[in-house]
Amino acid sequence: MGLSLGLLGRGDAARAWRYGAIHVLGAAVGGAAVGGALLGLGAWRAPIVGAVALAALAVAIARPVYQLGRQRQVPRRWARGTAPSRIYAIWGVMMGCGLYTPVYHTALLVLLAVQLTSGPGWGLLTGALFGLARQVTALWPVARKLGPEATMGLLETLRPTARGLNIALVVAALLLAVALGRTGG
């Protein structure tokens, strides 16, 4: 859904960039809201992150296409007269939080485990970074001035890379959990 932002301007690049920026900012807010809301269970950080990372790695390897979050898309119909900037901000929040729309990477589980054990400050920061990382890719078609067919083709083109990065991120989290466990962190 986020990739379709490239279709926003329909010939008006300035409008596409404005709506895209609003969307990505909304995604950062959505991610920060989820990350900041989680409790800080710091004493259990290494075991929780390690266990979740192991489970996420097992799922990522055994089942490469796995959907987390609610299996819904953002609303496509809005009340007549709703400003496009408001629509894209709300879509950004929904997608950036990682809980409303499908997330196809098990690294989200690791992120939630880290947020759960790190307290609200780190939760806000990591949540905002997740939202940004998830939706900043939506600006790629805008920057490249891709048409509808090329934009939708990106999903298939980038899928293997995304799967590999997901596994790498989960393995890195697992190694971090082991290191934290050894240092008592």
Backbone as JSON, one array per atom type, in Angstrom:
{
  "sequence": "MGLSLGLLGRGDAARAWRYGAIHVLGAAVGGAAVGGALLGLGAWRAPIVGAVALAALAVAIARPVYQLGRQRQVPRRWARGTAPSRIYAIWGVMMGCGLYTPVYHTALLVLLAVQLTSGPGWGLLTGALFGLARQVTALWPVARKLGPEATMGLLETLRPTARGLNIALVVAALLLAVALGRTGG",
  "N": [[0.82, -1.2, 0.0], [1.9, 1.26, 0.81], [3.74, 1.73, -1.21], [2.19, 2.65, -3.27], [2.09, 5.32, -3.0], [3.6, 6.62, -4.83], [1.92, 7.07, -6.87], [0.51, 9.2, -6.18], [0.89, 12.02, -6.9], [0.21, 12.12, -9.57], [1.36, 13.36, -11.82], [1.96, 15.76, -10.61], [4.63, 16.54, -9.06], [5.45, 18.0, -6.77], [3.21, 17.92, -5.1], [3.03, 15.16, -4.7], [5.42, 14.66, -3.26], [4.87, 16.19, -0.95], [2.58, 14.88, 0.14], [3.74, 12.39, 0.48], [5.76, 12.93, 2.39], [4.17, 13.69, 4.56], [2.87, 11.28, 4.99], [5.03, 9.55, 5.71], [5.93, 10.82, 8.04], [3.64, 10.45, 9.61], [3.83, 7.66, 9.82], [6.12, 7.39, 11.42], [5.17, 8.53, 13.78], [3.12, 6.71, 14.41], [4.62, 4.33, 14.84], [6.22, 5.16, 17.0], [4.25, 5.56, 18.92], [3.34, 2.96, 19.52], [5.76, 1.74, 20.37], [6.44, 3.37, 22.57], [4.41, 2.82, 24.31], [4.8, 0.33, 25.38], [5.76, -1.69, 28.17], [8.61, -1.47, 30.39], [10.59, -4.09, 30.82], [13.22, -4.57, 31.78], [14.92, -6.25, 33.33], [14.52, -8.73, 32.35], [15.48, -8.72, 29.8], [17.56, -10.07, 28.11], [16.76, -12.9, 28.14], [14.1, -12.7, 27.13], [14.33, -11.32, 24.64], [16.13, -13.06, 23.39], [14.65, -15.52, 23.3], [12.43, -14.76, 21.76], [13.75, -13.96, 19.42], [14.88, -16.41, 18.58], [12.5, -17.85, 18.05], [11.42, -16.21, 16.04], [13.39, -16.47, 14.08], [13.2, -19.2, 13.49], [10.6, -19.3, 12.4], [10.95, -17.55, 10.22], [12.77, -18.92, 8.63], [11.54, -21.41, 8.21], [9.05, -20.75, 7.16], [8.79, -18.65, 4.79], [6.96, -16.63, 4.02], [5.12, -14.9, 6.07], [2.53, -13.51, 7.88], [2.19, -10.91, 10.07], [0.46, -8.89, 12.5], [-2.76, -7.23, 12.1], [-4.83, -8.59, 9.62], [-5.51, -6.7, 7.49], [-6.14, -3.97, 5.29], [-5.45, -0.49, 4.79], [-8.16, 1.88, 5.11], [-9.96, 2.52, 2.12], [-11.95, 4.16, 1.3], [-13.2, 7.33, 2.05], [-14.84, 9.97, 3.84], [-16.58, 12.29, 1.83], [-14.76, 15.07, 0.72], [-12.65, 14.88, 2.53], [-9.45, 15.87, 3.35], [-6.64, 15.13, 1.31], [-4.08, 15.18, 2.54], [-4.67, 14.63, 5.2], [-5.71, 12.04, 4.98], [-3.42, 10.6, 4.08], [-1.71, 11.01, 6.24], [-3.06, 9.62, 8.29], [-3.07, 7.05, 7.16], [-0.31, 6.65, 7.22], [0.19, 6.54, 10.01], [-1.28, 4.21, 10.62], [0.09, 2.24, 9.15], [2.72, 2.57, 10.0], [2.71, 1.87, 12.68], [2.67, -0.86, 12.7], [0.78, -2.68, 13.52], [-1.75, -2.6, 12.44], [-1.91, -3.21, 9.7], [-0.83, -5.92, 7.53], [2.37, -7.29, 8.34], [5.16, -8.59, 6.92], [7.47, -9.65, 7.95], [9.35, -11.34, 10.34], [11.04, -9.99, 12.0], [9.71, -7.94, 13.21], [8.6, -9.06, 15.52], [10.87, -9.34, 17.12], [11.59, -6.68, 17.41], [9.4, -5.75, 18.93], [9.84, -7.25, 21.25], [12.27, -6.17, 22.11], [11.43, -3.55, 22.57], [9.61, -4.01, 24.61], [11.27, -4.66, 26.68], [12.9, -2.47, 27.1], [11.97, -0.02, 27.99], [10.08, 3.12, 27.94], [11.42, 5.33, 26.64], [13.43, 4.28, 24.83], [11.66, 2.69, 23.51], [9.96, 4.56, 22.25], [11.84, 5.73, 20.47], [12.81, 3.47, 18.94], [10.41, 2.58, 17.91], [9.61, 4.77, 16.34], [11.69, 4.73, 14.48], [11.18, 2.24, 13.29], [8.68, 2.76, 12.07], [9.44, 4.8, 10.29], [11.38, 3.41, 8.72], [9.78, 1.44, 7.63], [7.98, 2.83, 6.0], [9.38, 4.79, 4.54], [10.3, 3.74, 2.25], [8.23, 4.05, 0.56], [8.6, 6.4, -0.71], [10.36, 5.92, -2.75], [9.21, 5.24, -5.38], [8.18, 7.77, -5.94], [10.45, 9.4, -6.05], [11.77, 8.2, -8.18], [9.99, 8.57, -10.16], [8.16, 6.61, -11.05], [5.77, 4.73, -12.91], [2.43, 3.26, -12.51], [2.59, 0.41, -13.09], [5.34, -0.23, -12.92], [5.77, 0.55, -10.29], [4.2, -1.29, -8.79], [5.58, -3.55, -9.53], [7.85, -3.44, -8.01], [7.4, -4.72, -5.6], [7.6, -7.54, -6.02], [10.2, -7.61, -7.02], [11.8, -6.74, -4.87], [11.29, -8.55, -2.84], [12.97, -10.96, -2.28], [15.32, -9.74, -1.28], [14.33, -8.36, 0.93], [13.51, -10.53, 2.53], [15.99, -11.75, 3.1], [17.24, -9.64, 4.51], [15.51, -9.52, 6.7], [16.02, -11.99, 7.99], [18.74, -11.6, 8.59], [18.57, -9.43, 10.37], [17.15, -10.58, 12.49], [18.97, -12.57, 13.3], [21.07, -10.91, 14.12], [19.84, -9.67, 16.31], [19.53, -11.89, 17.93], [22.22, -12.54, 18.47], [22.9, -10.21, 19.84], [21.25, -10.5, 22.09], [22.45, -12.73, 23.28], [24.97, -11.63, 23.88], [24.17, -9.6, 25.66], [23.12, -11.17, 27.67], [25.42, -12.43, 28.64], [26.8, -10.28, 29.71], [25.13, -9.46, 31.62], [23.25, -7.57, 31.01]],
  "CA": [[0.0, 0.0, 0.0], [2.74, 2.44, 0.89], [4.39, 1.97, -2.49], [1.29, 3.35, -4.18], [2.25, 6.77, -2.84], [4.19, 7.12, -6.06], [0.83, 7.41, -7.77], [-0.16, 10.34, -5.57], [0.92, 13.3, -7.58], [-0.39, 12.0, -10.91], [1.89, 14.43, -12.65], [2.34, 16.91, -9.79], [5.68, 16.03, -8.19], [5.47, 18.7, -5.48], [2.12, 17.38, -4.27], [3.4, 13.79, -4.34], [6.41, 14.74, -2.19], [4.22, 16.7, 0.26], [1.78, 13.8, 0.71], [4.66, 11.35, 0.91], [6.39, 13.35, 3.65], [3.13, 13.6, 5.61], [2.65, 9.84, 5.23], [6.18, 9.0, 6.43], [5.88, 11.4, 9.38], [2.59, 9.7, 10.31], [4.35, 6.33, 10.13], [7.02, 7.54, 12.57], [4.31, 8.76, 14.96], [2.47, 5.44, 14.73], [5.61, 3.43, 15.43], [6.6, 5.68, 18.32], [3.13, 5.36, 19.85], [3.37, 1.57, 19.97], [6.99, 1.5, 21.12], [6.41, 4.09, 23.84], [3.35, 2.29, 25.18], [5.19, -0.95, 25.95], [6.39, -1.62, 29.49], [10.04, -1.76, 30.45], [10.92, -5.27, 31.62], [14.66, -4.65, 31.53], [15.59, -7.36, 34.01], [14.29, -9.95, 31.56], [15.8, -8.39, 28.41], [18.27, -11.1, 27.35], [15.96, -14.1, 27.88], [12.93, -12.4, 26.3], [14.77, -11.03, 23.27], [16.71, -14.29, 22.85], [13.59, -16.48, 22.99], [11.64, -14.24, 20.63], [14.59, -14.01, 18.23], [14.93, -17.81, 18.14], [11.2, -18.19, 17.44], [11.3, -15.46, 14.79], [14.31, -17.08, 13.11], [12.61, -20.48, 13.08], [9.47, -19.01, 11.51], [11.45, -16.92, 8.99], [13.43, -19.93, 7.81], [10.58, -22.46, 7.85], [7.9, -20.23, 6.42], [9.27, -17.33, 4.39], [5.89, -15.63, 3.92], [4.36, -14.96, 7.31], [1.89, -12.21, 8.08], [1.93, -10.47, 11.44], [-0.46, -7.75, 12.52], [-4.12, -7.5, 11.63], [-4.8, -8.87, 8.19], [-6.37, -5.7, 6.88], [-5.48, -2.88, 4.6], [-5.97, 0.8, 5.24], [-9.43, 2.2, 4.44], [-9.82, 3.14, 0.8], [-13.02, 5.14, 1.12], [-13.25, 8.34, 3.08], [-15.94, 10.91, 3.67], [-16.36, 13.27, 0.77], [-14.14, 16.31, 1.17], [-11.53, 14.68, 3.43], [-8.21, 16.35, 2.73], [-5.66, 14.06, 1.05], [-3.0, 15.18, 3.52], [-5.18, 13.94, 6.39], [-5.8, 10.61, 4.65], [-2.09, 10.01, 4.05], [-1.18, 11.01, 7.61], [-3.7, 8.51, 9.01], [-2.51, 5.82, 6.59], [1.04, 6.52, 7.75], [0.1, 6.07, 11.41], [-1.75, 2.82, 10.6], [1.13, 1.35, 8.63], [3.94, 2.73, 10.78], [2.63, 1.21, 13.99], [2.94, -2.29, 12.5], [-0.25, -3.53, 14.11], [-3.02, -2.5, 11.73], [-1.81, -3.86, 8.4], [0.09, -7.06, 7.59], [3.82, -7.13, 8.3], [5.6, -9.88, 6.42], [8.81, -9.97, 8.44], [9.34, -11.72, 11.75], [11.85, -9.06, 12.79], [8.79, -7.14, 14.02], [8.49, -9.7, 16.84], [12.08, -9.01, 17.86], [11.46, -5.26, 17.76], [8.45, -5.64, 20.04], [10.5, -7.8, 22.44], [13.25, -5.16, 22.56], [10.67, -2.43, 23.12], [9.01, -4.47, 25.86], [12.29, -4.76, 27.72], [13.79, -1.32, 27.08], [11.38, 1.18, 28.57], [9.39, 4.0, 26.99], [12.3, 6.17, 25.83], [13.94, 3.48, 23.71], [10.48, 2.24, 22.76], [9.57, 5.66, 21.35], [12.84, 5.87, 19.43], [12.82, 2.32, 18.03], [9.13, 2.56, 17.21], [9.65, 5.79, 15.29], [12.59, 4.23, 13.43], [10.47, 1.2, 12.56], [7.69, 3.4, 11.2], [10.18, 5.46, 9.21], [11.98, 2.42, 7.83], [8.73, 0.71, 6.92], [7.26, 3.64, 5.02], [10.21, 5.67, 3.72], [10.41, 3.08, 0.95], [7.12, 4.52, -0.27], [9.05, 7.56, -1.47], [11.17, 5.47, -3.88], [8.55, 5.47, -6.66], [8.03, 9.21, -6.15], [11.76, 9.89, -6.45], [12.12, 7.64, -9.48], [8.89, 8.91, -11.09], [7.69, 5.35, -11.61], [4.35, 4.59, -13.2], [1.74, 2.25, -11.71], [3.07, -0.95, -13.32], [6.69, -0.33, -12.36], [5.64, 0.66, -8.83], [3.73, -2.57, -8.27], [6.62, -4.53, -9.8], [8.86, -3.36, -6.96], [7.1, -5.69, -4.54], [8.22, -8.81, -6.39], [11.64, -7.42, -7.2], [12.48, -6.54, -3.59], [10.92, -9.59, -1.86], [14.1, -11.77, -1.79], [16.21, -8.89, -0.49], [13.65, -8.11, 2.21], [13.56, -11.77, 3.31], [17.35, -11.89, 3.59], [17.47, -8.63, 5.54], [14.75, -9.93, 7.87], [16.77, -13.05, 8.68], [19.96, -10.99, 9.13], [18.2, -8.62, 11.53], [16.79, -11.49, 13.58], [20.22, -13.17, 13.77], [21.78, -9.85, 14.86], [19.16, -9.52, 17.6], [19.85, -13.08, 18.72], [23.59, -12.35, 18.95], [22.86, -9.14, 20.85], [20.66, -11.07, 23.3], [23.48, -13.57, 23.9], [25.96, -10.71, 24.45], [23.56, -8.96, 26.83], [23.01, -12.21, 28.7], [26.76, -12.66, 29.21], [27.24, -9.11, 30.46], [24.13, -9.17, 32.63], [22.47, -6.41, 30.59]],
  "C": [[0.86, 1.25, 0.0], [3.4, 2.77, -0.43], [3.5, 2.74, -3.44], [1.33, 4.86, -3.98], [2.85, 7.4, -4.08], [3.13, 7.54, -7.06], [0.11, 8.67, -7.32], [-0.26, 11.58, -6.45], [0.23, 13.29, -8.93], [0.05, 13.17, -11.78], [2.34, 15.65, -11.87], [3.36, 16.43, -8.74], [5.69, 16.7, -6.82], [4.39, 18.16, -4.54], [2.45, 15.96, -3.82], [4.41, 13.79, -3.2], [5.78, 15.21, -0.88], [3.41, 15.58, 0.93], [2.67, 12.66, 1.21], [5.32, 11.69, 2.23], [5.39, 13.28, 4.81], [2.9, 12.15, 5.99], [3.8, 9.25, 6.07], [6.24, 9.56, 7.85], [4.8, 10.7, 10.22], [3.05, 8.31, 10.7], [5.29, 6.37, 11.34], [6.22, 7.74, 13.85], [3.63, 7.46, 15.38], [3.42, 4.45, 15.38], [6.02, 3.87, 16.82], [5.49, 5.44, 19.34], [3.12, 3.93, 20.38], [4.59, 1.32, 20.83], [6.98, 2.17, 22.48], [5.39, 3.54, 24.82], [3.76, 0.99, 25.87], [5.95, -0.75, 27.26], [7.88, -1.92, 29.41], [10.32, -2.93, 31.38], [12.41, -5.57, 31.47], [15.36, -5.83, 32.17], [15.5, -8.65, 33.21], [14.73, -9.78, 30.1], [16.44, -9.55, 27.65], [17.41, -12.35, 27.12], [14.76, -13.84, 26.96], [13.34, -12.17, 24.86], [15.36, -12.29, 22.63], [15.65, -15.3, 22.44], [12.77, -16.03, 21.79], [12.46, -14.29, 19.35], [14.73, -15.43, 17.69], [13.63, -18.22, 17.45], [11.04, -17.48, 16.09], [12.2, -16.04, 13.71], [13.73, -18.39, 12.59], [11.46, -20.26, 12.1], [9.96, -18.44, 10.19], [12.09, -17.94, 8.06], [12.42, -20.98, 7.31], [9.46, -21.96, 6.95], [8.23, -18.81, 5.98], [8.2, -16.27, 4.26], [5.0, -15.81, 5.14], [3.79, -13.58, 7.56], [1.61, -11.97, 9.56], [0.99, -9.28, 11.38], [-1.84, -8.17, 12.06], [-4.08, -7.66, 10.12], [-5.79, -7.98, 7.45], [-5.51, -4.73, 6.1], [-6.06, -1.58, 5.14], [-7.27, 1.1, 4.5], [-9.2, 2.91, 3.11], [-10.88, 4.21, 0.56], [-13.09, 6.05, 2.33], [-14.44, 9.24, 2.82], [-15.59, 11.93, 2.6], [-15.78, 14.55, 1.37], [-13.0, 16.13, 2.15], [-10.24, 15.06, 2.7], [-7.24, 15.2, 2.5], [-4.53, 14.02, 2.06], [-3.43, 14.46, 4.81], [-5.25, 12.43, 6.16], [-4.41, 9.97, 4.71], [-1.41, 10.04, 5.41], [-1.75, 9.84, 8.4], [-3.19, 7.17, 8.47], [-1.1, 5.59, 7.11], [1.05, 5.99, 9.17], [-0.28, 4.59, 11.43], [-0.65, 1.86, 10.16], [2.39, 1.42, 9.47], [3.89, 2.05, 12.13], [2.87, -0.29, 13.88], [1.87, -3.22, 13.03], [-1.54, -3.56, 13.31], [-3.01, -3.26, 10.41], [-0.82, -5.01, 8.48], [1.56, -6.62, 7.54], [4.36, -8.51, 7.96], [6.97, -10.31, 6.93], [8.78, -10.22, 9.93], [10.23, -10.83, 12.61], [10.97, -8.14, 13.62], [8.63, -7.74, 15.41], [9.69, -9.35, 17.71], [12.03, -7.55, 18.3], [10.53, -5.09, 18.96], [9.05, -6.18, 21.34], [11.52, -6.8, 23.0], [12.52, -3.99, 23.2], [10.07, -2.79, 24.48], [10.01, -4.46, 27.0], [13.18, -3.52, 27.85], [13.23, -0.06, 27.72], [10.85, 2.13, 27.51], [10.29, 4.86, 26.11], [12.83, 5.45, 24.6], [12.78, 2.97, 22.87], [10.0, 3.3, 21.78], [10.54, 5.77, 20.17], [12.79, 4.71, 18.43], [11.51, 2.21, 17.27], [9.1, 3.57, 16.07], [10.55, 5.34, 14.14], [11.94, 3.12, 12.63], [9.47, 1.81, 11.58], [8.35, 4.09, 10.02], [10.72, 4.44, 8.21], [10.91, 1.7, 7.01], [8.12, 1.55, 5.8], [8.11, 4.59, 4.19], [10.42, 5.05, 2.34], [9.3, 3.53, 0.01], [7.53, 5.73, -1.1], [9.9, 7.18, -2.68], [10.47, 5.69, -5.21], [8.35, 6.96, -6.97], [9.35, 9.77, -6.69], [12.14, 9.42, -7.85], [11.09, 7.94, -10.57], [8.39, 7.67, -11.83], [6.19, 5.38, -11.86], [3.74, 3.47, -12.38], [2.3, 0.83, -11.87], [4.45, -1.16, -12.7], [6.65, -0.26, -10.83], [5.21, -0.68, -8.23], [4.75, -3.68, -8.51], [7.72, -4.54, -8.74], [8.64, -4.41, -5.88], [7.77, -7.03, -4.82], [9.74, -8.7, -6.48], [12.38, -7.39, -5.86], [12.21, -7.65, -2.57], [12.11, -10.42, -1.4], [15.07, -10.97, -0.92], [15.61, -8.65, 0.89], [13.7, -9.35, 3.1], [14.95, -11.96, 3.9], [17.68, -10.89, 4.68], [16.72, -8.96, 6.82], [15.52, -10.97, 8.67], [18.04, -12.47, 9.31], [19.65, -10.18, 10.38], [17.86, -9.5, 12.72], [18.04, -12.14, 14.15], [21.02, -12.14, 14.58], [21.16, -9.66, 16.24], [19.47, -10.71, 18.51], [21.27, -12.97, 19.29], [23.67, -11.27, 20.02], [22.29, -9.67, 22.17], [21.66, -11.95, 24.03], [24.53, -12.68, 24.56], [25.42, -10.04, 25.7], [23.45, -9.95, 27.99], [24.34, -12.47, 29.4], [27.23, -11.49, 30.06], [26.24, -8.74, 31.56], [23.25, -8.0, 32.29], [21.1, -6.67, 30.18]]
}
